[in-house]
Amino acid sequence: TVTSRCQRFDFKRIPAAEIAEQLKRIFEAEGARADEEAIRILAREAAGSMRDALSLADQALAFAGDELEASMVADALGIEPESIYPELVEHALEGRVQPMMEVVERIHRLGRDTKRFMTGLVWNLRHLVLYGILGEKAHELVDAPQELRGRLLKLSAQTDSIRWQQMLDVASRGLEQLAYHPVPRLVLESTLLRLASLQRLMPIERLIKVIESGGSAQGMAGGTTGAGGGRPSATARERFKALGNRPDGQGPSGQWEQLVEKVCENKPSLGAVLEHVVPLDVSAGQVRISIQGNEFFGKQLEEERNRRLLERVFSDYFGTPTGLKVETEAADGESLAGTKRKQQQMRRRNLEQKSISHPVVQQAIKIFGAEVEKVKPLGKAEE
């Protein structure tokens, strides 16, 4: 009993060639005839399972009788002949959309299995990737008739392996979308349209050279740059500096910021409260602030020890006894936290604009025909 519970069986896929040989023997024993291509289709569709191969063979025999041809098997299984895929890929390379949509219409009209068709397309693009990289050495890795292998090898020379990989990626994502899309035909159509509209990718080495050589070119599309070669103008730098640093002691807002800094040196938690209140009057003798109806801030400022600390700091700063008056009504002014938040937003917008207008970025947009969706700062940019 223990031994039977510990047995392990490692099931492995049966090679298509072995399945095909077994199917031939079965057909001969049953008095049925099938051509080589019909048997190969059954073996391929079985995906390594002899049981599935027998089920598909029974389905084909029930549909077409005792003499099977490749076209009969394809019709019985609801699949397209493999010769359609090289034609479809050629249309995609040339950007011919009309014949591609006609294929979709025929598949839909005949009730073909969209997933099987997309799977066949993915496999053929996989074959083209291998041929594009390995050439004739890929023959032993491609399960297809000799005539089709020769056609795929010839087709693979029409573009580079990078584009084949790009097309394979698009088709694979389309196949993945079929699992959850309610209208499979739309997925197939959009996938074929993307294949037909793909732009050929450059090798990275060449792309770098193009961008570097174009970085100093004049009159690039999408924006202009000054003679500084993408460096921020003096006005922009001054604006940034003004945002980040206020002149010391100039105006009540500058005085309030200095007062908050001194409070933070003595008690950081109390200084954080002052950053969120609105200063109404900052002058020697009395400092008036509005807590904007925030009860938590009001309780913090009502504590006797906190009020004594604040009045001491204010008096030391102005050199004369200075009290604190707290109001609860909403005020028109702005807190330090709100001001800093606006400064950060403006600084981010300026950094994004400077990044997008950089010559290298503009050249990349021109080469790829792209749009900038998001600019993500790396680290803290102070300029």
C-alpha positions in Angstrom: 0.0 0.0 0.0 2.8 2.5 0.9 4.7 1.6 -2.3 1.6 2.2 -4.5 1.1 5.6 -2.9 4.7 6.6 -3.6 4.7 5.8 -7.3 5.6 8.7 -9.7 4.8 8.9 -13.4 6.5 11.7 -15.4 4.2 12.3 -18.3 6.0 13.8 -21.3 4.8 15.0 -24.7 5.1 12.5 -27.5 7.0 13.9 -30.5 4.8 14.8 -33.4 6.8 12.4 -35.7 6.1 9.4 -33.4 2.4 10.3 -33.2 2.3 10.5 -37.0 3.9 7.0 -37.4 1.4 5.5 -35.0 -1.5 7.1 -36.8 -0.3 5.6 -40.1 -0.3 2.1 -38.5 -3.7 2.6 -37.1 -5.1 3.9 -40.5 -3.6 0.9 -42.3 -5.1 -1.5 -39.7 -8.5 0.1 -40.0 -8.5 0.2 -43.8 -8.5 4.0 -44.0 -6.2 6.1 -46.1 -4.7 9.5 -45.3 -2.1 11.6 -47.1 1.1 12.7 -45.4 -0.1 16.3 -44.8 -3.4 15.1 -43.3 -1.6 12.9 -40.8 0.9 15.7 -40.0 -1.9 18.1 -39.2 -3.5 15.6 -36.8 -0.2 14.9 -35.1 0.5 18.7 -34.7 -3.0 19.5 -33.4 -2.7 16.7 -30.8 0.0 18.7 -29.1 1.9 15.7 -27.8 -1.1 13.6 -26.7 -1.7 10.3 -28.4 -5.2 10.2 -26.9 -6.0 13.6 -28.5 -4.6 12.4 -31.8 -7.0 9.4 -31.8 -9.9 11.7 -30.9 -9.1 14.1 -33.7 -8.6 11.2 -36.2 -12.1 9.9 -35.3 -13.5 13.3 -35.8 -11.9 13.7 -39.2 -13.0 10.2 -40.3 -16.6 10.9 -39.2 -16.5 14.1 -41.2 -14.8 13.0 -44.4 -15.0 9.3 -44.6 -12.2 6.7 -45.0 -10.0 8.8 -47.4 -8.5 11.8 -45.7 -6.8 14.8 -47.4 -5.2 17.8 -45.7 -8.0 20.1 -46.8 -10.6 17.7 -45.4 -8.9 17.4 -42.0 -8.5 21.2 -41.8 -12.3 21.6 -42.5 -13.1 18.9 -40.0 -11.0 20.6 -37.2 -12.1 24.1 -38.1 -8.6 25.4 -38.9 -7.1 27.2 -41.9 -4.4 25.6 -44.1 -0.9 26.6 -43.0 -0.2 28.2 -46.4 -2.4 31.1 -45.3 0.0 32.3 -42.6 3.0 33.3 -44.9 0.5 35.1 -47.1 -0.8 37.0 -44.1 2.6 37.9 -42.9 3.6 39.2 -46.4 0.5 41.4 -46.3 1.5 42.7 -42.9 5.1 43.5 -44.1 3.7 45.5 -47.0 1.0 47.2 -45.0 -1.8 45.7 -47.1 -4.8 45.9 -44.7 -7.6 45.0 -47.1 -6.6 41.4 -47.9 -5.9 40.9 -44.1 -9.4 42.0 -43.2 -10.8 39.7 -46.0 -9.1 36.7 -44.2 -10.8 37.7 -41.0 -14.1 37.9 -42.7 -13.7 34.5 -44.2 -12.7 33.0 -40.9 -15.7 34.5 -39.2 -18.1 33.4 -42.0 -16.9 29.8 -41.9 -17.1 29.7 -38.1 -13.4 28.9 -37.7 -11.8 28.8 -34.2 -10.3 32.2 -33.7 -8.0 31.0 -31.0 -6.6 28.2 -33.2 -6.0 30.7 -36.0 -4.2 33.1 -33.7 -2.1 30.2 -32.3 -1.1 29.2 -35.8 -0.1 32.8 -36.6 2.0 32.9 -33.4 3.8 29.6 -34.3 4.5 30.8 -37.8 6.0 34.1 -36.5 8.0 32.0 -34.1 9.4 30.0 -37.1 10.2 33.2 -38.9 12.2 34.5 -35.8 14.2 31.3 -35.8 14.8 31.4 -39.5 15.8 35.1 -39.2 18.4 34.2 -36.6 19.6 30.7 -37.6 18.9 30.5 -41.3 18.7 27.0 -42.7 19.8 25.6 -39.3 16.3 26.2 -38.1 14.8 23.5 -40.3 15.1 20.8 -37.7 13.4 23.1 -35.1 10.4 23.8 -37.3 7.5 21.3 -37.5 6.2 22.1 -41.0 6.1 20.5 -44.5 9.3 20.9 -46.5 7.6 23.2 -49.0 6.4 25.5 -46.2 9.8 25.5 -44.5 11.4 26.7 -47.7 8.8 29.4 -48.1 9.3 30.6 -44.5 13.1 30.6 -45.0 12.7 32.8 -48.0 10.2 35.1 -46.3 12.5 35.6 -43.3 15.0 37.3 -45.5 12.6 40.2 -46.3 13.3 41.9 -42.9 15.6 41.6 -39.9 15.1 39.4 -36.9 14.3 42.4 -34.7 11.2 43.1 -36.6 10.2 39.4 -36.5 10.5 39.4 -32.8 8.5 42.6 -32.6 5.7 41.0 -34.7 5.8 37.8 -32.6 5.4 39.9 -29.4 2.3 41.7 -30.9 0.7 38.4 -32.0 1.4 36.8 -28.6 -0.2 39.6 -26.7 -3.2 39.4 -29.0 -3.5 35.6 -28.3 -3.4 36.4 -24.6 -6.2 39.0 -24.9 -8.5 36.4 -26.5 -8.9 34.6 -23.2 -10.9 37.5 -21.6 -12.2 39.6 -24.5 -16.0 39.2 -25.2 -15.5 39.7 -29.0 -12.6 37.5 -30.3 -13.0 38.9 -33.8 -12.1 42.4 -32.7 -8.9 41.1 -31.0 -7.9 39.4 -34.2 -8.6 42.4 -36.3 -6.7 44.8 -34.0 -3.8 42.4 -33.8 -3.5 42.2 -37.6 -3.8 46.0 -37.9 -1.0 46.5 -35.4 1.1 44.0 -37.4 0.5 46.0 -40.6 1.3 49.3 -38.9 4.6 48.3 -37.1 7.6 50.4 -37.9 10.9 48.7 -38.4 13.1 49.0 -35.3 16.7 50.2 -35.6 19.6 48.3 -34.0 20.4 50.1 -30.8 23.9 51.0 -32.0 22.6 52.8 -35.0 19.8 54.5 -33.1 22.3 56.0 -30.6 24.4 57.3 -33.6 21.3 58.9 -35.2 20.2 60.5 -31.9 23.7 61.8 -31.2 24.1 63.2 -34.7 20.6 64.7 -34.6 21.0 66.2 -31.2 22.8 69.3 -32.6 20.6 69.6 -35.7 18.6 72.8 -36.1 14.9 73.0 -36.7 13.8 69.7 -35.1 10.1 68.9 -35.2 8.1 69.3 -32.0 9.9 72.4 -30.5 12.8 74.7 -30.6 15.8 75.2 -28.4 18.0 78.1 -27.8 21.7 78.4 -28.5 22.4 76.8 -25.2 21.8 73.3 -26.6 18.9 72.4 -24.3 20.3 74.1 -21.1 17.6 76.0 -19.1 17.4 79.7 -19.8 18.6 82.3 -17.2 15.0 83.3 -16.6 14.0 79.7 -15.8 17.0 79.3 -13.5 16.1 82.5 -11.7 12.5 81.5 -11.4 13.5 78.2 -9.9 15.8 79.9 -7.4 13.1 82.3 -6.4 10.7 79.5 -5.8 13.2 77.6 -3.6 14.7 80.5 -1.6 12.9 83.6 -0.2 14.9 86.7 0.6 15.6 86.7 4.3 13.4 89.0 6.4 11.7 90.7 3.4 7.9 91.0 4.0 5.6 89.3 6.5 5.7 86.0 4.7 9.5 85.9 4.9 9.3 86.8 8.6 6.7 84.0 9.3 8.9 81.4 7.5 11.8 82.4 9.7 9.7 82.2 12.9 8.5 78.7 12.0 12.0 77.6 11.4 13.0 78.9 14.9 10.0 77.1 16.4 11.1 73.9 14.6 14.5 74.2 16.2 13.0 74.2 19.7 10.0 71.8 19.1 9.6 70.2 15.6 6.1 68.9 16.3 4.9 72.4 17.1 6.7 73.8 14.1 4.8 71.3 11.9 1.5 72.7 13.2 2.5 76.2 12.3 3.3 75.1 8.8 -0.4 74.4 8.2 -1.9 77.6 9.7 -2.4 80.9 7.8 -0.5 83.9 9.1 -2.7 87.0 9.3 -0.4 89.5 10.9 3.3 89.0 11.7 4.7 92.0 13.5 6.4 93.0 16.7 3.9 93.0 19.6 1.5 90.5 18.3 1.3 87.6 15.8 -2.1 86.6 14.5 -2.8 83.3 12.9 -5.8 81.3 11.6 -6.2 77.6 12.2 -8.9 77.4 9.5 -11.3 75.6 11.8 -8.9 72.7 12.5 -9.6 71.5 16.0 -6.4 69.5 16.4 -4.3 72.5 15.6 -6.4 74.6 18.0 -5.8 72.1 20.9 -2.0 72.1 20.3 -1.8 75.9 20.3 -4.0 76.2 23.4 -1.7 74.2 25.6 0.0 76.5 28.0 3.5 75.2 27.5 3.2 75.5 23.8 1.9 79.0 23.9 4.7 80.1 26.3 7.3 78.6 24.0 5.8 80.3 20.9 5.6 83.7 22.6 9.2 83.4 23.9 10.5 82.5 20.4 8.5 85.4 18.9 9.8 87.9 21.5 13.4 86.8 21.0 12.9 87.3 17.2 11.4 90.8 17.3 13.4 91.9 20.4 10.3 93.0 22.2 7.5 91.1 24.1 5.2 89.6 21.4 2.0 87.7 22.0 0.1 85.1 20.0 -3.6 85.4 18.9 -5.3 82.4 17.4 -8.4 82.8 15.2 -10.6 80.0 13.9 -12.3 81.6 11.0 -11.2 80.8 7.5 -8.7 83.2 6.0 -7.8 84.2 2.4 -4.1 83.7 2.9 -2.0 80.5 2.4 -0.1 78.3 4.8 3.6 77.5 4.4 2.6 73.9 3.5 0.3 75.1 0.8 3.0 77.4 -0.6 5.6 74.7 -0.6 3.2 72.3 -2.3 2.6 74.8 -5.1 6.3 75.4 -5.5 6.9 71.7 -5.8 4.2 71.4 -8.4 5.6 74.3 -10.4 9.1 72.9 -10.1 7.9 69.6 -11.4 6.2 71.2 -14.3 9.3 73.1 -15.2 11.4 70.0 -15.0 9.0 68.1 -17.2 9.0 70.8 -19.8 12.8 71.1 -19.7 13.1 67.3 -20.1 10.6 67.1 -23.0 12.2 70.0 -24.8 15.7 68.4 -24.6 17.1 67.8 -28.1 17.8 64.1 -27.5 14.2 63.6 -26.3 12.8 65.6 -29.3 14.9 63.5 -31.7 13.7 60.3 -30.2 10.1 61.5 -30.5 10.7 62.4 -34.1 12.3 59.0 -34.9 9.6 56.8 -33.3 6.7 59.1 -34.0 5.9 58.9 -30.3 4.3 61.0 -27.6 5.5 61.6 -24.0 3.0 60.1 -21.6 4.9 60.7 -18.3 8.1 62.2 -17.0 9.5 60.5 -13.9 12.3 62.4 -12.1 15.3 60.4 -11.0 16.3 61.4 -7.5 15.7 65.0 -6.3 16.2 67.7 -8.9 16.8 71.0 -7.2 17.3 73.0 -10.3 
